[in-house]
Amino acid sequence: MPYKPHVLVVDDEKEFADTLAKRLGLRDFKTAVAYSGQEALTLIDKTNIDLVILDVLMPGMDGCDTLAHIKASHPLIQVLMLTGEATVERAIAGMKAGALDFLMKPCDIEMISEKLLGAFKLKSEHEAKIKEAEVNNIISRKGW
Amino acid sequence: MWTVRNLVNQIDTLFSGGADAPGHYQSLTRNIIITMLVVTILPLTVMGVLNHFQYGRHLRGELITPLASSAGKAKHSFELFFEERLSTVRFIANAYEYEDLLDDHTLNRLLRVLKTELGGFVDLAIINADGDMVNYAGPYNLKGKSYTSQRSFQEVLIKGSYISTVFMGHRKIPHLVVAVQRYSDEETNWIIRATIDTDRFYKLLGTIGLSPQSDAFLVNSDNILQTHSTYYGKTLEPCRLDIPTGSQNTLITEATDAKGRQLLLACSGFGNADYTLVIATPRSVVMRSWYALKSDALLVYAVSLLIIIFMVIKMAGALVKRIKESDERREIALTELQHTQKLSSIGRLAAGVAHEINNPLAIINEKAGLMEDLVAAGEDFSQKERFSQLTAHIITSVSRCKTITHRLLGFARKLDTVMEPLHINHILKETFGFLEREALYRQIEVRLSLDPNLPTISSDRGQLQQVFLNLLTNAFAAVEDGGVVSLTSAPGPEEGLLVTVKDNGCGMSEEVSKRIFDPFFSTKKENGTGLGLSISYGIIHKLGGSITLATQPGEGTQFTVTLPQNPPTDTQGSPEP
């Protein structure tokens, strides 16, 4: 059984987050849901998350703050920003801060999964490179 | 003080009352004209009238005094003349005894001396107490004639001396008589009587030195002329003027003669005889300088009156015109401002609503998607086909909603304008390129008349394309197949330029044209969001230009866009809040 990318959906709209998670679950993703930035951060710490779909506009800690925290603690996790038109500027700011892409609400599920897969591929390559570098490092140190 | 304030308030209302009334400007003009005329002409007139009377009185005194003084002087000469004659006769009476004078020789000698030395004496007569002439020297033989009944005799008995008025003598020549009574030593009285002709009167009157139109003469208390008058009768005829006699002072009166001439009469009565000297001068001669002054003043008054009236009317007209223009400008500016504000607030509202709707829309989208997924993944059931159709419809509707909300948000969003130098003609051609196919297909004639000499302007290419595409699309929608749409570019005001998009399509009513730039106002029912023109309006204003329309139902519509050569420095203006 192939590895399913682990996606965390963060949105204060419970219905939206749950439904999106469920639909992604039907499409070869393993999903988790968080309803606030804080919740998302704890979940990321506890479980092994590959990708995060992050709503920009949330009460309390908003998308951009959450992104900053995620990038600080888990730089390898790829983040997709989810936004309405009015907050495009903030989404762009998020991308500058390290988010991979942004999605406009309401969005097409196929497009999301496509982007997620792209992001996961990127992450995997990234990790592979890191692993390769580590292996090389160990090999060079052992001096075989 | 409240009365003063009241007055001030009333004056204020005179110029500000009923600013919205239809005849406001006419009544304002009228009020200004009347007020200005009153405050200028009234003092001028009062001043003029006062001056007229004051100056007139003064000048009349100045002019009349010489007349009175020459009358007085002439009277004095006459009095002196009479006094001299009387003294001479009195001297003879006293110097000679009655008996001496009864001698013919002596009396004739005396007459001769009087004639040569004094002149004017015609005869001398001695009358005794019974009134009989006892001796006579002169041209007539009157000796023995009785004078008892004569007035001169009666008077001289009472007064002692007498100067008569003029009468016709025996030779039909005007004479007058001087008589003196003398008491002899024997207590009997006798009288010496001399007759004098009136030639000397004319000599004396001649010395006054009068102007040709004037007249000088003597009258007695019965208003009988004692000398010839040039205009008013001959000697011993009644004077044709009404002369106030009896006053010994010089009197100035006015009278009108038979010819209707206004006269000034200087009358002066003699103290020693029953005569009044009259100098009659036409008023016009005396007052000539006064009349000249008066007519000059009147001319000046009339001319200044005309100038004042002309200037006041002119100025009031110009003033009110300016006020009217500035009122109209303010009105237009206010309407424009209101419109912009309306657009801005509607935009803000729309953005808020769109944003709020976006979230539930996303949920609907996801739920419908999940349903679709579940149906697709689940086993077949009887209505599976219909179910997936229904969910597909929901998703299409949601995506339609999404288009609307995104455009709404775009409408309100702050767009970054990218300024670059550009040729408007390039943009117009490019934009028209998008619609060329439709034009061909629908056989719409597109008339491009682009001025090749237009300057490059600095503006935003993408946004201008959006605007012109919108205007052209509208024009295409308005015309029937085979209609005409013309696209024109030309130099505009202040080095800017002017683009017109004109169609000969359906046009629109005034009702519609008023609201055409309002957001969500659409005549295309389901085919439009009602945002196109509203967005275009926002863009053009942001770029520092303006967009106006002229339309006539059934005849077509013309949109005119003006663009400045350089955009305003603040390009992030309306409709963004």
Contacts between the chains, C-beta under 8 A, distances in Angstrom:
chain1	res1	chain2	res2	distance
A	13	B	359	5.7
A	13	B	362	7.3
A	13	B	363	6.3
A	15	B	363	4.8
A	15	B	366	7.7
A	15	B	367	7.4
A	16	B	359	7.1
A	16	B	362	5.4
A	16	B	363	4.7
A	16	B	366	5.8
A	19	B	363	6.8
A	19	B	366	3.8
A	19	B	367	5.5
A	19	B	369	7.6
A	19	B	370	5.3
A	20	B	366	5.2
A	22	B	370	5.8
A	23	B	366	6.5
A	23	B	369	5.6
A	23	B	370	5.1
A	23	B	373	5.6
A	26	B	370	7.9
A	26	B	373	5.0
A	26	B	374	7.8
A	26	B	377	6.4
A	27	B	373	7.9
A	84	B	355	5.7
A	84	B	358	4.5
A	84	B	359	7.5
A	84	B	409	7.2
A	85	B	354	7.6
A	85	B	355	7.9
A	85	B	358	7.6
A	85	B	405	7.2
A	85	B	406	5.0
A	85	B	409	3.7
A	85	B	410	6.7
A	85	B	413	7.2
A	86	B	351	6.3
A	86	B	354	7.6
A	86	B	355	5.0
A	86	B	409	5.1
A	86	B	412	7.9
A	86	B	413	7.1
A	88	B	413	7.9
A	104	B	406	7.5
A	105	B	358	5.6
A	105	B	359	7.2
A	105	B	361	7.6
A	105	B	362	4.3
A	106	B	358	7.2
A	106	B	361	5.1
A	106	B	362	3.9
A	106	B	364	7.5
A	106	B	365	3.7
A	106	B	366	7.4
A	106	B	398	5.9
A	106	B	399	7.8
A	106	B	402	5.7
A	107	B	362	7.4
A	107	B	365	7.4
A	109	B	366	7.8
A	109	B	369	5.0
A	109	B	373	7.7
